[in-house]
């Protein structure tokens, strides 16, 4: 919660022409540098940390100043530096934790828009670490942190107009709250929507972890391509960067970053997506890996949409019985679905994904900048998998979409969009960590896919996966309602949420006979028994085995567009 800001009193002297827009104060670990950088980006201003400026002036790190000159000399230099910065710097300023101890600094701060970032010791210490970089916390850091706060809290509060506790909060959320408070106070002139988009755009990468024996991390953020090398095993000398033609410039940037890090990179452009998941494509890649003598310690980086991810996962699983694969998905569908979970597959004339393997990646890089040029219909297609995650595992996803009629869900710069991605990925990460090979829990991720895959099989490439899954979810909800498992309100919610993001809720293509035949080939069929994931409520999944043909047809009639 942000305390309401108060303006400086009328009797206080006007400041000089140069002045910081915002000054951040607070203890070590409160997030002053991270949040300050976000605010600076949002306002288009420079950022300065006075600790960095003190080190620049002194020509030595702060711990060395303490060691060689003592704390009084450090505080004197710090006070002099702070006053100069407050006079001369136009931007966002973060002060060292103890800078507010000097009475002269306190007096100067009361003439500026000052923000106090508070934090609990339980989060402050992990953020700053327990090394000598914080001299006053050495020894017994918990006791010393609490003692420092007992000494300084009243001062922090007296010099600040805005107060915010960052414990348990994401930096972008703290930054947005501060910016909105500044707007309300008339300190800055920036539309709130711009604030949210800017804060999200420059927020640090977030990480969703897939735990288990073959655990890995999923990074989500902007401008992450140079980080791909961090996800590749260090002893991988050769790296195949295989990509779809439409993302060649992004693949080139990634490859250049890998080469700059000392990797030997082989680049390969994949065939047209319609022919990507084929045995011919696999054979060409096997031949390429053999030509360049790729060993089991070398790696593959898959850059592209869902088809490319599935293909290269299969190649990674089968070359020398398994080599590391890093996924760099370039579509929303690939980010929230195909890139996570280790499924690798090829298509056959008989159906989709009939040949495959399970091969977990060693990392996933979701660079949101890659979505900037994505056509709106492809973005909506990916949203179907996010909505699915809401229905099977996290109702907050549905609430976020419903909050403003789905508008933020279609804005890749919105922090809501990013949170939707993070939550959907967290649902999938939890499921695949428990059931990698789909022998139990993982089956819930097939919600909407039994009919959805049949529609794709009948319609061919013209039918987008997300559209088919959206229709399949409505069908599954209709079936669950007729089975007495899902109430009318949750059934209606399926249609309303999907419509908010522009996804279809009805179908007028292939006949029931054609779809029934296609479903009989689906990999979800067991012992010739048709199975549907259905809901008994939001995030309460169960399996409907061999439902009565009458109910199947009634559910079909309910979604049939005429």
Secondary structure, 3 states (H helix, E strand, C coil): CCCCCCCCCCCCCCCCCCCCCEEEECCCCCCHHHHHHHHHHHHCCEEEEHHHHHHHHHCCCHHHHHHHHCHHHHHHHHHHHHHHHHHHCCEEEECCCCHHHCHHHHHHHCCCCEEEEECCHHHHHHHHCCCCCCHHHCCCHHHHHHHHHHHHHHHHHHHCCEEEECCCCCHHHHHHHHHHHHHHCCCCCCCHHHHHHHHHHCCCCEEEEECCCCCEEEEEECCCHHHHHHHCCCCCCEEEEEECHHHHHHHHHHHHHHHHCCCEEEEEECCCHHHCCCHHHHHHHHHHHHHCCCCCCCEEEEEECHHHHHHHHHHHHHHHHCCEEEEEECCHHHHHHHCCCCEEEEEECCEEEEEEEECCCCEEEEEHHHHCCCCHHHHHHHHHHHHHHHHHHCHHHHHHHHHCCCCHHHCCCCHHHHHHHHHHHHHHHHHHHHCCCCCCHHHHHHCCHHHHHHHHHHHHHHCCHHHHHHHHHHHHHHHHHHCCCCCHHHHHHHHHHHHHCCCCCCECCCCHHHHHHHHHCCCCCECCECEEEEEEECCEEEEEECCCHHHHHHHHHHHECC
